[in-house]
């Protein structure tokens, strides 16, 4: 397996005391390079005739790699490492979000209107006209990010506390990209009935619910029940966010290899929440030939170990993942690292499309097949074509809340995907640019507009 690329998730800040003479900084940068680190920003802290104190940012590829870089710098004569700071841990200290007042509250008049006695008038207005809760409280702009911590990223069952940093990050992204206020709701239960009941009880506060990092197959039942039992949109990002962005990327990738959705064979490796949702959305988009695989190979009708979701995609053909990939046009991986070989990619149809989306290590490293594939994508930010859910979920919930949709529909997901794909102009479309940047300010508004339109066509918009 190819060595991992240094990236900012394993970034250090070293504070160094360096003799103030020519060539010393060069020794440091050379030691970092020799250790395989990527040099980032440097800052001057202080300078005297004898000593310079500098901060140096360095990206590594793992915690072990970071330690080896520190050892390499520490081994330099006359260089003193004064402090080592893990930059990722630093930005999480104290949490990443906070609640701030929108009102200055500087005098008695402000207090009388914002709180008692004036607030009583607002309470009565909402009691008489319940829909005004959207106008007169935070409900119209607030999302509950609900998890039980049972499937946190690719890390497994970490529980509610272990899930908190991810949910805080999600809240940060909702605010940054869609102006939505969101709050982590990390539940100390992994019982399906208790999760559904809890979300139903807190629903009056929120305009929408984003389910996150709940393990399959429970996530399917939780989402389905909540959609029936509460009248605000419920979005499971691990399912539908992944599916929307995957479809958007696939639409543009197919343009480059001159193939049509209706004629391709797609292999999906991973039959959890993301894999099933991708398969469902691709079917709705027109893909007819889908082979889904799990750890035991192709999901075939002759197997007796299939849950309801897997049964939905069972086929007559049986065999291994390698068997499934022979002649396939597209491989979509939402599984585990390293399960695809170069020979397996070579066995695919001409100009194969490979989306290896396992994180942090993809199903196959892009550099191994760069001269074989027509288009390559991963879930990582340090390779081209990152399949990143942030392209979808802020705009989807922004649009759903703005039109007060009762629920989310397949048409809304499809339109969101096509909106994302459309933001890559024909002149800009190439094998390393099939989706817009997550920092493209057009994305969330375009997705929101598409979702609102679809909601009104489907008759689920209340506004």
C-alpha positions in Angstrom: 0.0 0.0 0.0 1.3 3.5 -0.9 2.5 5.7 1.9 -0.1 8.2 3.2 0.2 11.8 2.2 0.9 14.3 5.0 -2.2 16.3 5.7 -3.5 19.0 8.1 -5.4 16.5 10.3 -2.0 15.5 11.7 -0.5 19.0 11.9 2.0 20.2 14.5 3.2 23.6 15.6 6.8 23.4 16.9 8.2 26.3 18.9 11.9 26.2 18.4 14.9 28.1 19.9 17.4 28.5 17.1 21.0 30.0 17.1 20.8 33.4 15.3 23.2 32.7 12.5 23.0 31.8 8.8 22.0 28.3 7.7 20.3 27.1 10.9 16.8 27.4 9.6 17.8 25.5 6.5 18.9 22.6 8.7 15.5 22.5 10.3 13.6 22.5 7.0 15.9 19.8 5.6 15.4 17.6 8.7 11.6 18.0 8.3 11.8 17.1 4.6 14.0 14.1 5.2 11.5 12.8 7.8 8.7 13.1 5.2 6.9 16.1 6.7 5.3 18.9 4.8 6.5 22.4 5.9 3.7 24.9 6.5 3.7 28.5 7.9 6.5 29.8 10.0 6.3 32.7 12.5 8.9 34.8 14.3 8.2 34.9 18.1 11.3 36.8 19.3 14.9 37.6 18.2 18.0 38.5 20.1 21.6 38.7 18.9 22.2 35.1 19.9 18.8 33.3 19.6 15.7 33.3 17.4 12.5 31.7 18.6 10.2 30.6 15.8 7.0 28.6 15.3 7.0 26.1 12.5 3.9 24.3 11.3 4.4 20.8 9.9 1.9 18.3 8.4 2.4 14.6 9.1 0.5 11.5 7.9 -0.2 9.9 11.2 0.6 10.3 15.0 3.6 8.0 14.6 4.9 10.0 11.7 4.5 13.2 13.7 6.6 11.8 16.5 9.3 10.8 14.0 9.4 14.4 12.7 9.7 15.8 16.2 12.6 13.3 16.9 14.3 14.4 13.7 14.2 18.1 14.6 15.1 17.4 18.3 18.2 15.5 17.1 19.7 18.6 15.5 22.6 20.1 17.4 21.9 23.5 19.0 18.2 23.4 18.2 15.9 23.3 21.2 12.3 22.2 20.9 10.5 24.5 23.4 7.0 23.3 22.8 5.0 20.9 20.7 1.4 21.7 19.9 -1.1 19.4 18.1 -3.0 21.9 16.0 -6.1 19.7 15.6 -6.4 19.2 19.3 -5.9 23.0 19.8 -8.8 24.0 17.6 -11.1 21.6 19.5 -10.2 22.9 23.0 -13.4 24.2 24.7 -15.5 23.1 21.7 -16.0 24.6 18.3 -19.3 26.3 18.7 -21.1 28.7 21.1 -24.5 30.3 21.6 -24.5 34.1 21.4 -27.3 36.6 21.9 -28.7 38.4 18.9 -29.8 41.3 21.1 -27.7 43.8 22.9 -29.9 43.8 26.0 -28.5 47.1 27.4 -31.4 48.6 29.3 -34.7 47.8 31.2 -36.8 48.3 28.0 -34.8 45.7 26.2 -35.3 43.3 29.1 -39.0 43.9 29.3 -39.5 43.1 25.7 -37.1 40.2 25.3 -38.2 38.6 28.6 -41.0 39.2 31.1 -43.5 40.8 30.8 -43.3 41.4 27.0 -42.4 37.8 26.1 -45.8 36.7 27.4 -47.5 38.3 24.4 -45.3 36.3 22.1 -46.2 33.1 23.9 -49.9 33.8 23.6 -49.5 34.6 19.9 -47.8 31.3 19.2 -50.4 29.4 21.3 -53.2 30.9 19.1 -51.3 30.5 15.8 -48.8 27.6 16.1 -47.2 28.3 12.7 -45.9 31.6 14.0 -43.4 29.6 16.1 -41.3 29.6 12.9 -41.3 33.5 12.8 -41.0 34.3 16.5 -38.5 31.8 17.8 -35.3 30.1 16.7 -37.3 27.1 15.2 -37.2 28.5 11.7 -33.5 28.4 11.5 -32.4 25.6 13.8 -31.3 22.0 13.2 -31.0 19.2 15.7 -27.9 17.0 14.9 -28.9 13.7 16.4 -26.6 10.8 17.0 -26.2 7.8 19.4 -22.4 7.6 18.6 -22.7 4.0 17.3 -21.0 4.6 13.9 -18.7 7.6 14.3 -16.9 8.3 11.0 -15.0 5.1 10.3 -14.0 4.7 13.9 -16.9 2.6 15.2 -19.1 2.7 18.3 -17.6 5.6 20.3 -20.7 6.5 22.3 -22.3 9.9 22.6 -19.4 11.7 24.2 -17.0 10.3 21.5 -19.3 11.6 18.8 -19.5 15.2 20.2 -16.5 16.6 18.2 -18.1 15.4 14.9 -21.5 16.9 15.8 -19.9 20.2 16.7 -18.1 20.2 13.4 -21.4 19.5 11.6 -22.9 22.5 13.4 -20.0 24.6 12.3 -20.6 23.6 8.7 -24.3 24.3 8.8 -23.6 27.8 10.0 -20.7 28.5 7.6 -22.3 27.2 4.5 -26.0 27.8 5.0 -26.4 30.2 7.9 -28.3 27.6 9.9 -28.0 27.3 13.6 -27.5 23.7 14.6 -26.8 21.9 17.9 -25.4 18.5 18.8 -28.0 16.2 20.4 -25.9 13.2 21.4 -28.1 10.6 23.0 -27.1 8.2 25.8 -29.0 5.3 24.3 -28.7 3.1 21.3 -32.2 1.7 21.6 -34.3 2.5 18.4 -37.5 3.1 20.3 -35.8 5.4 22.8 -34.1 7.4 20.0 -37.3 7.9 18.1 -39.2 8.8 21.2 -36.6 11.3 22.3 -36.4 13.1 19.0 -40.2 13.3 18.8 -40.2 15.0 22.2 -37.6 17.6 21.3 -38.9 18.3 17.8 -40.9 21.4 18.7 -37.7 23.4 19.1 -36.2 22.5 15.7 -37.0 23.2 12.1 -35.3 20.1 11.0 -33.4 17.0 12.1 -30.0 15.8 10.8 -29.4 12.1 11.8 -25.7 11.4 12.0 -23.4 8.4 12.7 -26.1 5.9 13.6 -25.2 2.4 12.7 -27.1 0.3 10.1 -29.6 -1.2 9.9 -31.1 0.7 12.9 -30.6 4.0 11.1 -33.1 3.0 8.4 -35.9 2.3 10.8 -35.1 5.4 12.9 -35.3 7.6 9.8 -38.4 6.0 8.5 -40.3 6.2 11.7 -39.4 9.8 12.4 -40.5 10.8 8.9 -43.9 9.4 9.7 -44.2 10.7 13.2 -42.9 14.3 13.1 -43.8 17.1 10.7 -40.4 18.5 10.1 -37.8 17.3 7.6 -35.6 14.4 8.7 -32.3 14.0 6.9 -29.9 11.1 7.5 -26.6 12.6 6.1 -24.7 9.3 6.1 -27.4 8.0 3.7 -28.7 10.8 1.6 -25.9 13.3 1.8 -23.4 10.8 0.5 -25.8 9.6 -2.2 -26.5 13.1 -3.5 -22.9 14.1 -3.8 -22.0 10.7 -5.3 -24.7 11.1 -8.0 -23.6 14.6 -8.7 -20.0 13.5 -9.2 -21.0 10.5 -11.3 -23.2 12.6 -13.6 -20.2 14.7 -14.5 -17.7 11.8 -14.6 -19.9 10.1 -17.2 -19.8 13.1 -19.4 -16.0 12.7 -19.6 -16.1 9.1 -20.6 -19.1 9.4 -22.9 -21.3 6.9 -21.1 -25.0 7.2 -20.0 -26.5 6.4 -16.6 -28.9 4.0 -18.2 -26.3 1.9 -19.8 -23.6 1.5 -17.1 -22.9 -1.3 -14.7 -22.1 0.0 -11.2 -20.4 -2.0 -8.4 -21.0 -0.7 -4.9 -18.8 -2.1 -2.2 -20.3 -1.5 1.2 -23.9 -2.3 2.1 -24.4 -0.1 5.1 -26.3 3.2 5.3 -24.3 5.0 2.6 -24.1 2.1 0.1 -27.9 1.3 0.3 -28.8 5.0 -0.1 -26.4 5.4 -3.1 -27.9 2.4 -4.8 -31.5 3.6 -4.2 -30.8 7.1 -5.6 -28.9 5.7 -8.6 -31.9 3.5 -9.4 -34.1 6.6 -9.3 -31.7 8.4 -11.5 -31.9 5.7 -14.2 -29.1 3.2 -13.4 -30.3 -0.3 -14.2 -27.3 -2.5 -13.5 -26.1 -2.4 -9.9 -24.0 -5.1 -8.1 -23.8 -4.5 -4.4 -21.1 -6.2 -2.4 -20.4 -6.6 1.3 -17.6 -8.3 3.2 -18.8 -11.7 1.9 -18.9 -10.6 -1.8 -21.8 -10.0 -4.1 -25.2 -9.7 -2.5 -26.8 -12.6 -4.2 -30.3 -14.1 -4.0 -28.9 -17.5 -2.9 -27.5 -16.0 0.4 -29.5 -16.6 3.6 -27.8 -13.8 5.6 -29.4 -10.7 4.0 -31.3 -8.0 5.9 -34.2 -6.3 4.3 -32.1 -3.5 2.8 -29.6 -6.0 1.2 -32.5 -8.2 -0.1 -33.7 -5.1 -2.1 -30.5 -5.3 -4.2 -29.9 -9.0 -4.3 -29.0 -10.4 -7.8 -28.7 -13.8 -9.4 -25.0 -13.5 -9.9 -22.7 -14.6 -7.0 -19.0 -14.3 -6.3 -16.4 -12.0 -4.9 -15.9 -8.3 -5.2 -13.2 -9.1 -7.8 -15.8 -11.1 -9.8 -18.3 -8.2 -9.6 -15.8 -5.7 -11.0 -15.0 -7.6 -14.2 -16.4 -5.5 -17.0 -18.0 -2.9 -14.7 -18.1 0.7 -15.7 -18.1 2.2 -12.2 -16.8 1.2 -8.8 -18.2 3.1 -5.8 -16.5 2.2 -2.5 -18.0 3.1 0.9 -16.3 0.3 2.7 -12.8 -0.3 4.1 -9.2 0.5 3.1 -7.2 -1.5 0.5 -9.9 -4.0 -0.7 -9.4 -3.1 -4.4 -6.3 -4.2 -6.3 -4.8 -2.7 -9.5 -5.7 -5.9 -11.3 -9.3 -5.5 -10.2 -9.4 -2.0 -11.8 -7.7 -3.3 -14.9 -10.5 -5.9 -15.2 -13.2 -3.2 -15.5 -14.6 -1.7 -18.7 -12.7 0.9 -20.7 -12.2 4.2 -19.0 -13.4 3.0 -15.6 -14.7 5.4 -13.0 -13.5 4.7 -9.5 -14.8 6.5 -6.5 -12.8 5.0 -3.5 -14.5 6.9 -0.7 -13.4 5.0 2.4 -11.8 7.4 4.9 -9.1 8.1 5.8 -7.6 5.4 3.6 -9.4 4.7 0.4 -10.2 1.2 -1.1 -7.3 1.8 -3.5 -4.7 4.6 -3.5 -5.3 6.9 -6.5 -1.6 7.0 -7.5 -1.7 3.2 -8.1 -4.3 3.5 -10.9 -3.8 7.0 -12.3 -2.9 5.7 -15.7 -5.8 3.2 -15.8 -8.9 5.0 -14.7 -11.0 7.5 -16.7 -12.0 9.4 -13.5 -10.9 8.9 -9.9 -12.4 10.3 -6.8 -12.0 9.8 -3.0 -13.3 11.1 0.2 -10.1 12.9 1.0 -9.3 16.6 0.7 -5.7 16.1 -0.4 -6.7 14.4 -3.7 -8.8 15.8 -6.5 -12.5 15.2 -6.6 -13.4 14.9 -3.0 -16.8 13.4 -2.5 -17.7 15.5 0.5 -21.2 15.6 2.1 -20.8 19.3 2.9 -21.7 19.9 -0.8 -25.2 18.6 0.0 -26.5 18.8 3.6 -26.3 22.5 4.3 -28.3 23.4 1.2 -30.7 20.5 1.5 -31.9 21.5 4.9 -31.7 25.3 4.1 -34.1 24.7 1.3 -36.3 22.3 3.2 -36.7 24.7 6.2 -37.2 27.8 4.0 -40.2 26.3 2.3 -41.2 24.5 5.6 -41.3 21.1 3.9 -43.1 18.4 5.9 -40.6 15.8 4.7 -37.8 15.2 2.2 -38.5 13.4 -1.0 -36.5 11.5 -3.6 -37.1 14.3 -6.1 -35.5 16.8 -3.7 -32.4 14.6 -3.5 -32.2 14.2 -7.3 -32.6 17.9 -7.9 -30.0 18.6 -5.3 -27.5 16.3 -7.1 -28.2 17.8 -10.5 -27.8 21.3 -9.0 -24.3 20.4 -7.6 -23.3 18.8 -10.9 -24.4 21.9 -12.9 -22.0 24.2 -11.1 -19.1 22.7 -12.9 -19.2 24.4 -16.3 -18.4 22.4 -19.4 -15.3 24.4 -20.0 -14.0 23.6 -16.5 -15.0 19.9 -16.4 -12.0 17.6 -16.5 -10.8 14.3 -14.8 -9.6 16.2 -11.7 -12.6 18.6 -11.5 -16.0 16.8 -11.5 -17.5 18.6 -8.4 -17.4 22.2 -7.2 -15.2 23.1 -4.3 -16.8 22.9 -0.9 -15.9 26.6 -0.5 -17.8 27.6 -3.7 -20.3 30.1 -2.4 -22.8 29.1 -5.1 -23.3 25.6 -3.8 -25.6 25.9 -0.8 -27.9 28.5 -2.5 -28.2 26.4 -5.7 -29.0 23.2 -3.7 -31.5 25.1 -1.5 -33.3 26.5 -4.6 -33.4 23.1 -6.2 -34.8 21.5 -3.1 -37.5 24.2 -2.6 -38.6 23.8 -6.2 -38.9 20.0 -5.9 -40.7 20.3 -2.6 -43.3 22.6 -4.2 -43.7 20.3 -7.2 -44.1 17.3 -4.8 -46.6 19.2 -2.7 -44.7 18.9 0.6 -43.9 22.6 1.0 -46.0 24.5 3.5 -44.7 27.9 2.5 
